[in-house]
Amino acid sequence: MINKSSVRLKNKEKFKECIRLRKQGLSYSEIRKIIPVAKSTLQNWLVLAGLTLTKEHIEIQIKKRLEKRQIATEASRIIRQRNKERIISQALDLHKKYFNDPFYNYGIALYESEGSKGTSCKFSNSDYRVILVFVKFMEKYFSCNRLQNMGFEIYVHETRKKDLKRIINFWSKKLNIPNKILKIYWKRNIVVRRRNNLDYVGQMLVKTKGEKLMGSKIQAVSDIILKKYQKR
């Protein structure tokens, strides 16, 4: 059993410093980083000094852990933001040569009106012409192959299930993509007055794959082009 007399003379200063640090609320591991002693020795010293884990010490440690976690979370957020800004800046440098290209500007305008406003790139419309132009725009300026880097989802109202085969074939032919890559989702909203539209083909959603910040890149370009035309 450890007692005051068993704390060797050469360890007296270490003992006092450990007690002082413990009273400040430092954990075992934090104290041992400052005072290199065995964990069992430290525990015995603290027991001797009556500084085992009291409710107060536990609360202090929990508070410190939360503070460290908050600092780490904020640091991660800052790093992510800086990486995002760097990637977007690089994209702007690559794309500024297209700013006077009519097709490029048209594609950007399409995305501004019908595209998602998040970091990912999603574009939705029921007009196959608009969808096809957007697909070609992404292929030409952003190197997105429709079969490798794009996903296609058709949203069809459940009352038109009998038209599904025709709808799938329609989109497959218009976009020149195989039927098997088309994903079908059913819209279950209630239609009060259903129109018997023989040309109904649902709503097409195109989204890019493999680039999480594609939407942010396009929006950054859009902001620059919009500012340019606002001044005219």
C-alpha positions in Angstrom: 0.0 0.0 0.0 1.4 3.4 -1.0 1.8 6.1 1.6 3.5 9.4 1.9 6.7 7.8 3.1 6.8 5.4 0.1 7.0 8.4 -2.3 10.7 8.5 -2.9 12.6 11.7 -2.4 13.5 11.9 -6.1 9.8 11.7 -7.0 8.6 14.3 -4.6 8.5 17.0 -7.3 6.9 14.8 -9.8 4.3 13.8 -7.2 3.5 17.5 -6.4 3.3 18.4 -10.1 0.9 15.5 -10.8 -1.3 16.6 -7.9 -1.3 20.2 -9.2 -2.2 19.1 -12.8 -5.0 16.8 -11.5 -6.5 19.6 -9.6 -6.7 21.5 -12.8 -8.8 18.8 -14.3 -6.3 17.0 -16.5 -6.9 13.4 -17.3 -4.4 10.6 -16.6 -3.2 10.5 -20.2 -2.7 14.3 -20.2 -0.8 14.3 -17.0 1.5 11.4 -18.2 2.3 13.4 -21.3 3.7 16.1 -19.1 5.1 13.9 -16.3 6.4 10.6 -17.6 5.4 8.1 -14.9 3.8 4.7 -15.0 0.0 4.7 -15.1 -0.2 2.6 -11.9 2.2 5.0 -10.1 0.1 8.0 -11.1 -3.1 6.2 -10.0 -1.5 5.4 -6.6 -0.3 9.0 -6.1 -3.8 10.4 -6.9 -5.5 7.9 -4.6 -3.0 8.9 -1.9 -3.9 12.6 -2.5 -7.6 11.8 -2.6 -7.9 12.9 -6.2 -9.6 9.9 -7.8 -12.4 10.5 -10.3 -14.8 12.6 -8.5 -18.0 13.9 -10.1 -16.3 17.3 -10.6 -13.3 15.7 -12.3 -15.6 13.7 -14.6 -17.5 16.8 -15.6 -14.3 18.7 -16.3 -13.0 15.8 -18.5 -16.3 15.6 -20.4 -16.2 19.3 -21.0 -12.7 19.1 -22.3 -13.5 16.2 -24.6 -16.4 18.1 -26.0 -14.2 21.2 -26.6 -11.6 19.1 -28.4 -14.3 17.4 -30.5 -15.7 20.8 -31.4 -12.3 22.1 -32.4 -11.6 19.0 -34.5 -15.0 19.4 -36.2 -14.4 23.0 -37.0 -10.9 22.2 -38.3 -12.3 19.6 -40.6 -15.0 22.0 -41.8 -12.3 24.6 -42.6 -10.2 22.0 -44.5 -13.2 20.8 -46.5 -14.1 24.4 -47.4 -10.6 25.2 -48.5 -10.4 22.1 -50.6 -13.8 23.0 -52.2 -12.6 26.5 -53.0 -9.4 25.2 -54.5 -11.2 22.7 -56.7 -13.7 25.3 -57.9 -10.9 27.9 -58.6 -9.1 25.3 -60.7 -12.4 24.6 -62.6 -12.9 28.3 -63.3 -9.4 28.7 -64.7 -10.1 25.8 -67.1 -13.5 27.0 -68.2 -13.0 30.8 -68.6 -12.0 30.1 -72.2 -15.6 29.1 -72.9 -17.3 32.1 -71.4 -18.0 33.6 -74.9 -19.2 30.2 -76.4 -22.9 30.4 -77.1 -23.5 26.7 -76.5 -21.6 26.8 -73.2 -23.6 29.8 -72.0 -26.9 28.1 -73.0 -25.9 25.0 -71.1 -25.1 27.1 -68.0 -28.4 28.9 -68.3 -30.3 25.6 -68.5 -28.6 24.4 -65.4 -29.3 27.7 -63.6 -33.1 27.3 -64.3 -33.5 23.5 -64.0 -30.5 22.2 -62.2 -30.0 21.4 -58.5 -28.4 24.1 -56.3 -26.4 21.7 -54.1 -22.8 20.4 -54.5 -23.9 17.5 -56.7 -25.1 17.9 -60.3 -28.7 17.0 -61.0 -30.8 18.2 -63.9 -34.5 17.4 -64.4 -37.0 18.1 -67.2 -39.8 16.4 -69.1 -38.8 17.7 -72.5 -36.3 15.3 -74.2 -34.8 18.1 -76.2 -33.7 20.0 -73.1 -32.4 16.8 -71.5 -30.5 15.9 -74.6 -28.9 19.3 -75.0 -27.8 19.2 -71.3 -26.3 15.8 -71.7 -24.3 17.0 -74.8 -23.3 20.1 -72.8 -21.9 18.0 -70.0 -20.1 15.7 -72.4 -18.5 18.5 -74.3 -17.4 20.8 -71.6 -17.1 18.6 -68.5 -15.9 15.3 -70.0 -18.9 13.4 -68.6 -19.6 10.3 -70.7 -23.3 9.6 -70.6 -22.8 5.8 -70.2 -20.0 6.1 -67.6 -20.4 9.3 -65.7 -24.2 9.9 -65.8 -27.2 8.3 -64.2 -30.7 8.5 -65.7 -33.9 8.3 -63.6 -37.5 8.4 -65.0 -40.2 9.6 -62.6 -43.6 8.2 -63.8 -47.0 8.6 -62.3 -48.3 5.3 -61.1 -51.5 5.7 -63.1 -49.4 5.4 -66.2 -47.9 2.0 -65.5 -49.3 0.6 -68.7 -47.2 3.1 -70.6 -44.0 2.1 -69.0 -42.5 0.1 -71.8 -43.3 2.9 -74.3 -41.8 5.5 -72.0 -38.6 3.6 -71.4 -38.1 3.0 -75.2 -38.8 6.6 -75.8 -36.0 7.9 -73.6 -33.7 5.2 -74.6 -34.0 6.1 -78.3 -33.9 9.9 -77.8 -30.9 9.9 -75.5 -29.1 7.0 -77.3 -28.7 4.9 -74.1 -29.6 1.3 -73.3 -32.8 0.5 -71.5 -31.1 -1.3 -68.7 -29.4 1.8 -67.3 -32.7 3.7 -66.9 -34.1 3.6 -63.3 -37.8 3.9 -62.8 -39.4 5.7 -59.8 -43.2 6.0 -59.3 -44.9 9.3 -58.5 -47.7 8.6 -56.1 -49.2 12.0 -55.8 -53.0 12.2 -56.3 -54.1 13.8 -59.6 -57.5 15.4 -59.2 -58.0 16.0 -62.9 -56.1 13.6 -65.0 -55.3 14.6 -68.5 -55.2 11.8 -71.0 -51.9 12.9 -72.6 -50.9 10.4 -75.2 -47.4 11.9 -75.3 -46.7 11.5 -71.6 -43.2 10.3 -71.0 -42.7 11.2 -67.3 -39.9 13.4 -65.8 -36.3 12.6 -66.6 -33.6 13.3 -64.0 -29.9 13.3 -65.1 -27.2 13.3 -62.5 -23.4 13.0 -62.8 -21.4 10.4 -61.0 -17.9 10.4 -59.6 -17.7 14.2 -58.9 -19.3 15.5 -55.8 -18.6 19.1 -56.5 -19.8 19.2 -60.1 -22.9 21.2 -59.2 -20.8 23.7 -57.3 -18.5 24.1 -60.3 -21.3 24.9 -62.6 -22.9 27.3 -60.2 -19.6 29.2 -59.8 -19.4 29.6 -63.5 -23.1 30.7 -63.7 -22.5 33.4 -61.0 -19.7 34.9 -63.2 -21.7 34.8 -66.4 -24.8 36.2 -64.7 -22.8 39.1 -63.3 -21.4 39.8 -66.8 -24.8 40.1 -68.3 -26.3 42.1 -65.4 -23.8 44.9 -66.3 -25.1 45.2 -69.8 
